[in-house]
C-alpha cells in the first residue's frame, strides 16, 4: 500500500503543478480509494461468513483511509525534506 501511495504522490506532484496542496491530497485520497475498491474488496476474509464480508470490508476501508491520509502527509514531508520533489519524474503518456 505504501508503494502505491508513494507512486501516486510522485505522479501527482509531477503532473498537477497547478493544484494546491489540499487539492493534491484530495486527488491522492480519491485515487487510493479507487485502488482499494478495485484490489481489496475482492479479497475474501477467511472464517468470516459471506453476509458479513461487505460490512467488515467497509470498516477495514475506513481504517485504511485514515492510515492513507496520515501516510500521505508524512511521505510528502519526507519527500520535501529529502529533495525527492526536486528531481523531475518522467511521465509516459
N, C-alpha and C positions, 0 to 999 in steps of 0.2 A: 504494500500500500504506500509506503514511504517513497519508493522509487517512482510510482505513478504520480504522487504529489509533487515530487521534485521535478519530474519531467513537465508536468502541467505548468508549474511556476516558471520554469525556464522558457517554455514556449510562449506563454502569455507575456512575460517580460520582454521577449524578443519581438513580438509582432503587435502588441497592444500598447504602443508607446503613448497614444493619445488618451488612454484611460487613467483615471485617478487610482490611487492605491485601494480604496474601498471597492471600487468597481472591478479591479483586477481580482481582489479576493472573492467577490461575489461570483465572478465568472469561474474562478478555480473551484469554488464550492459547488457550483452548478455542474461543472464537468465531473467532479468526483462523485457527486450524487448520481449522475447518469452511469458512471463507471460501476458504482455499487449495484445499481439496478440491473445492469447487464451481466455482471460477473457473479456477484454473491447471492442474489436471490434464487439462482438455480441450484445452489448448494443445498443438499438435503442434510438436515441435522440428525445425527444418529440418536436413536432411542426417544425421539420426540414424535408424538402422533401427527399425522398429516394435517389434521384440523388445526393444530397449534403452530405449525411451521410458519404461516404467514404472520401471525401475531408476534412470535419470537423474532422473526426477521425484522419486523418493524422496530422493535426495541433495540436490537443489535445495531440497526442502521442509525437510529437516533444517537446511540452512544458513539458509534464510529464517526458520525458527522461532527460531534463535539471534539473528538480527538483530531479529526482532519482540520478543523478550524484552528486549533492550537498549534498543530504541526505546520500549517501554512505560515502562521505568524513567526514561529521560531525559525523555520527554514529561510524565510525572506530576510530575517535579521542576520542569520549566519551568512547567507549569500551576499548581502550588502557589506558586511564586515570583512569578508574574505576576498572580495573583489570578483566574485563569480559573475555578477551582472556587468562587470566592466568588459568581459570577453564576449563578443557577439556570438549568438547561436546561429547556426546555419539552418534555415528553414527550407525544406524541399517542397516545392509546390507540385 
